[in-house]
């Protein structure tokens, strides 16, 4: 008795996601006002900037770079500025284009964030400052918000174009 092939050649391949590598691509730490800043009362204003970018390396293989910049100021003096470019190489196959974009814009940065958070905490501590633990970030929500803003912008531009005609 012959067995039926459970996956015929006409079926779509199963979605695949693999982390090939996670690495620190670039880092910078500056304390422009040391050692005087250590005499100030430590009540910093901390500013966090996030960005991520992707580039396709091969079919179904992507590099995602999460950039986090943290600036701490005491009054008008910069206590420290730390920037980390945490990168990863990911295999993403079998997803449609919107889902691939969501993986690259939301899921992959979520994978990279704990590594970047650890690097930042270590650099800040080695710089002589109290430990800085960044709160979790929901990159999937940020991606969805960007997508919604882009759709609203495109709708507004379409409305303007149709009124101009």
N, C-alpha and C positions, 0 to 999 in steps of 0.2 A: 504494500500500500504506500503510495507516494504521499509525502507531507506537503501541504500547501505552504507556499512562501508567505509568511505573515506580513512582509512589507514588499509590495510590488514596486516596480521601478517607476510607476506613475505617482507614487505618494511623495509628499514633501519630506525632506530629511528632518530629523528631529532637531529642535533648537539646541545649540551648544554654546556654553559659556565656560571659558577656561582662563585662569590667571596664569600667564606664562612667567611673568617677572614683575616684582615691585622694587623700585629703586629710588634713591634720592638723586635727583638730576642736578639740583643747584641749591645752594643755601647761602645766606648772608646774615650776619649779626653785627650790629653797630651799637656802640654806646658813646655817642658824640659828646656827652657832657660828663663823662666820668673823669676823675673820681669825685668831682663836686656833687654829682647827683645823689651819691650815697649819703650825703649829709642832710638831704631834704627829707621831710616827713613823707613816708610812702603812702600816698593816696593818689595813685595814678588814674589817668583817664586812658582807657585802652580802646583802640580802634582796630577793627578786624576787616580786612578786605579779602574776598574770595574770588577766584577766577579759575576756569578750567578750559583747556583746549584739547582738541583731538587731531590726530593725523593718521591716515591709513598707511600702514607699512607694507601690506600685501593683501591678497584676497582674504577677507575675514579676520585680518590681524590689524589691531589698532593700538596706537600709543595714546594714552590719556595723561595729561599733565595737570595736576591740581596745584595752583599757586595760592599760597596763604601769606598775607603780609599783616604783621601785627606791629602797631606803633603804640608805645606807652609814653605818655607825657605826664610830667609833674609840673603843674602850672603851665608856663610857656616853654619849658625845657623838655626836650626829648630825652627820656631815660634810656630807651632802647628801641631799636627797629630790627625786627627779625623777618626774614622772608625765606620761605621754603617752597621749592618746586618738587613735589612728590609725584613720581611717575609710575606708570604701570603699562605693561604690554598684555593685551587681552585678545583672546580668540572669541569672536562673536559670529556664529554661523546659524543659518536656518531661521532667522527672524526676518519679518518684513521691515521695510525701511523705517516706518514710525517707531517700531519697537527697538530696532537697532539704535536709532537716535536717542530713545529714552534710556537705553542701557548705557550709552556713551555719555549722556548728559546728566544722568541721575545715579544709576547703580554703580558705575565704575568710580566716580568721585566718592561715593559712600564707602567703597572698599578701601580707597587710598587715604581717607581722612584720618583714621586712627594712627597710621604710620606718620603722617605729617604732624599730628597733634603731639605724638611722642617726641619727634625731632625738635619741635618748638619748645616743649617743656624742658628738654635737656639743654638746649642752647641758652635759654633764659636763666636756668639755674647755674650753669657754668659761667654765665656772665655776672654772677654775684647777686642776682635778684631773686625775690621770692618765687616759688614755683608757680607757673602759669598753666592752668589746666583749661583748655578750651572746651566749651560746652558742645555737645553733639550738634551736628548740622544735618538737616533733612534735604539732601541735594535733589531728591526726586520731587519734593514740593517746590524747590527753587526752579527746577527744570520746567515743571508744569506751569509755574507763574510766568516764566519767560515765554513759553509757548503761547500762553493766553495773551500776553502783551503783544507778541508778534502777530497773532491772528487779529487782534483789535486794530493794530496799526495797519495791517493789510486791508481790513474792512473799511477803515477810514479813508485810506488812499483810493480804494475802489469807488467809494461814495463821491470823493472829490473828482475823480476822473469822469464818472457818469454825469455829474453836475456840469463839468466843463464842456461836455459834448453837446 
